[in-house]
Amino acid sequence: MVQPFALYLVERGVISSRQLLDAYTQMMSETPAVWEVLVQEKLFDESQLLEILTAQEMGGTDTISVLRQMGLWQASLETKVLAAMNARRVPLTVQLVQSGAIKLADLTPVLDEYVVMVEEHRKQRETLAS
């Protein structure tokens, strides 16, 4: 299995594990939580939102668990929430460039190497499968 590109950057010594952790932390802090998406996208009315958030606080659990318990977490809602979260998420490599952990000019050749490696891995899997 091919490792994620971010771990490949660490393995190749392009960035340190600390820089990767910092970038993940930044990315996660800028990605809205499920409840934020529910509020911002107005996926429920105010009374439902208050009921959901109160149940979450009282139960000491996460928003999705509460929504499941209430029978509200459906595939269509999951799709909307994930789409909204992904639309606001800054990709990890962008975080790394913005933080100065890596220069875009240095990232490009490593990405090219990674793409070649992934393609070779795919071809090997296809050969083994046939």
One Martini backbone bead per residue (centre of mass of N, CA, C, O) as a GRO file, in nm:
protein
  130
    1MET     BB    1   0.099   0.035   0.020
    2VAL     BB    2   0.049   0.366  -0.011
    3GLN     BB    3   0.153   0.639   0.121
    4PRO     BB    4   0.103   0.929   0.219
    5PHE     BB    5   0.234   1.222   0.117
    6ALA     BB    6   0.310   1.342   0.394
    7LEU     BB    7   0.486   1.094   0.479
    8TYR     BB    8   0.679   1.112   0.241
    9LEU     BB    9   0.801   1.384   0.321
   10VAL     BB   10   0.929   1.278   0.580
   11GLU     BB   11   1.091   1.038   0.469
   12ARG     BB   12   1.258   1.239   0.267
   13GLY     BB   13   1.315   1.517   0.443
   14VAL     BB   14   1.139   1.773   0.370
   15ILE     BB   15   1.000   1.723   0.644
   16SER     BB   16   0.893   1.724   0.957
   17SER     BB   17   0.696   1.589   1.191
   18ARG     BB   18   0.633   1.860   1.326
   19GLN     BB   19   0.532   2.005   1.071
   20LEU     BB   20   0.301   1.810   1.022
   21LEU     BB   21   0.154   1.846   1.289
   22ASP     BB   22   0.107   2.149   1.254
   23ALA     BB   23  -0.060   2.125   0.993
   24TYR     BB   24  -0.283   1.948   1.105
   25THR     BB   25  -0.371   2.139   1.328
   26GLN     BB   26  -0.446   2.372   1.143
   27MET     BB   27  -0.649   2.225   0.967
   28MET     BB   28  -0.842   2.139   1.200
   29SER     BB   29  -0.897   2.431   1.312
   30GLU     BB   30  -1.027   2.525   1.017
   31THR     BB   31  -1.226   2.302   1.043
   32PRO     BB   32  -1.536   2.247   1.073
   33ALA     BB   33  -1.766   2.144   1.265
   34VAL     BB   34  -2.055   1.990   1.253
   35TRP     BB   35  -2.222   2.201   1.413
   36GLU     BB   36  -2.133   2.443   1.239
   37VAL     BB   37  -2.265   2.343   0.979
   38LEU     BB   38  -2.554   2.325   1.080
   39VAL     BB   39  -2.573   2.630   1.132
   40GLN     BB   40  -2.461   2.766   0.866
   41GLU     BB   41  -2.659   2.578   0.672
   42LYS     BB   42  -2.940   2.534   0.792
   43LEU     BB   43  -3.030   2.213   0.854
   44PHE     BB   44  -3.176   2.339   1.103
   45ASP     BB   45  -3.359   2.453   1.329
   46GLU     BB   46  -3.321   2.610   1.624
   47SER     BB   47  -3.460   2.396   1.804
   48GLN     BB   48  -3.300   2.155   1.699
   49LEU     BB   49  -3.018   2.261   1.761
   50LEU     BB   50  -3.060   2.285   2.066
   51GLU     BB   51  -3.122   1.987   2.111
   52ILE     BB   52  -2.858   1.875   2.005
   53LEU     BB   53  -2.656   2.042   2.183
   54THR     BB   54  -2.774   1.954   2.455
   55ALA     BB   55  -2.734   1.649   2.419
   56GLN     BB   56  -2.432   1.668   2.388
   57GLU     BB   57  -2.366   1.796   2.660
   58MET     BB   58  -2.514   1.588   2.845
   59GLY     BB   59  -2.362   1.326   2.707
   60GLY     BB   60  -2.064   1.368   2.617
   61THR     BB   61  -2.076   1.390   2.298
   62ASP     BB   62  -2.111   1.374   1.972
   63THR     BB   63  -2.296   1.486   1.713
   64ILE     BB   64  -2.337   1.225   1.551
   65SER     BB   65  -2.441   1.051   1.782
   66VAL     BB   66  -2.689   1.221   1.838
   67LEU     BB   67  -2.814   1.204   1.555
   68ARG     BB   68  -2.846   0.898   1.564
   69GLN     BB   69  -3.024   0.881   1.820
   70MET     BB   70  -3.243   1.076   1.666
   71GLY     BB   71  -3.254   0.992   1.351
   72LEU     BB   72  -3.078   1.225   1.164
   73TRP     BB   73  -2.846   1.045   1.040
   74GLN     BB   74  -2.810   1.072   0.707
   75ALA     BB   75  -2.679   1.047   0.400
   76SER     BB   76  -2.758   1.335   0.307
   77LEU     BB   77  -2.635   1.482   0.551
   78GLU     BB   78  -2.350   1.378   0.527
   79THR     BB   79  -2.295   1.498   0.248
   80LYS     BB   80  -2.337   1.796   0.325
   81VAL     BB   81  -2.132   1.816   0.555
   82LEU     BB   82  -1.877   1.717   0.405
   83ALA     BB   83  -1.886   1.929   0.181
   84ALA     BB   84  -1.858   2.176   0.368
   85MET     BB   85  -1.593   2.094   0.502
   86ASN     BB   86  -1.423   2.059   0.238
   87ALA     BB   87  -1.462   2.356   0.135
   88ARG     BB   88  -1.294   2.468   0.407
   89ARG     BB   89  -1.052   2.298   0.358
   90VAL     BB   90  -0.711   2.300   0.388
   91PRO     BB   91  -0.469   2.171   0.245
   92LEU     BB   92  -0.183   2.040   0.359
   93THR     BB   93   0.016   2.158   0.148
   94VAL     BB   94  -0.077   2.447   0.189
   95GLN     BB   95   0.000   2.466   0.483
   96LEU     BB   96   0.305   2.413   0.437
   97VAL     BB   97   0.352   2.661   0.260
   98GLN     BB   98   0.229   2.886   0.442
   99SER     BB   99   0.432   2.811   0.690
  100GLY     BB  100   0.726   2.737   0.548
  101ALA     BB  101   0.807   2.426   0.536
  102ILE     BB  102   0.762   2.471   0.220
  103LYS     BB  103   0.834   2.506  -0.107
  104LEU     BB  104   0.689   2.489  -0.403
  105ALA     BB  105   0.948   2.422  -0.566
  106ASP     BB  106   1.009   2.166  -0.372
  107LEU     BB  107   0.738   2.007  -0.410
  108THR     BB  108   0.714   1.926  -0.710
  109PRO     BB  109   0.934   1.697  -0.739
  110VAL     BB  110   0.813   1.516  -0.515
  111LEU     BB  111   0.541   1.477  -0.648
  112ASP     BB  112   0.647   1.342  -0.901
  113GLU     BB  113   0.768   1.096  -0.757
  114TYR     BB  114   0.508   1.000  -0.625
  115VAL     BB  115   0.344   0.949  -0.881
  116VAL     BB  116   0.530   0.732  -0.991
  117MET     BB  117   0.504   0.539  -0.751
  118VAL     BB  118   0.198   0.499  -0.770
  119GLU     BB  119   0.193   0.390  -1.057
  120GLU     BB  120   0.372   0.143  -1.005
  121HIS     BB  121   0.189   0.017  -0.793
  122ARG     BB  122  -0.058  -0.017  -0.974
  123LYS     BB  123   0.077  -0.205  -1.183
  124GLN     BB  124   0.148  -0.431  -0.984
  125ARG     BB  125  -0.142  -0.495  -0.900
  126GLU     BB  126  -0.245  -0.568  -1.182
  127THR     BB  127  -0.046  -0.800  -1.233
  128LEU     BB  128  -0.132  -0.973  -0.983
  129ALA     BB  129  -0.446  -0.988  -1.067
  130SER     BB  130  -0.381  -1.146  -1.359
   0.00000   0.00000   0.00000
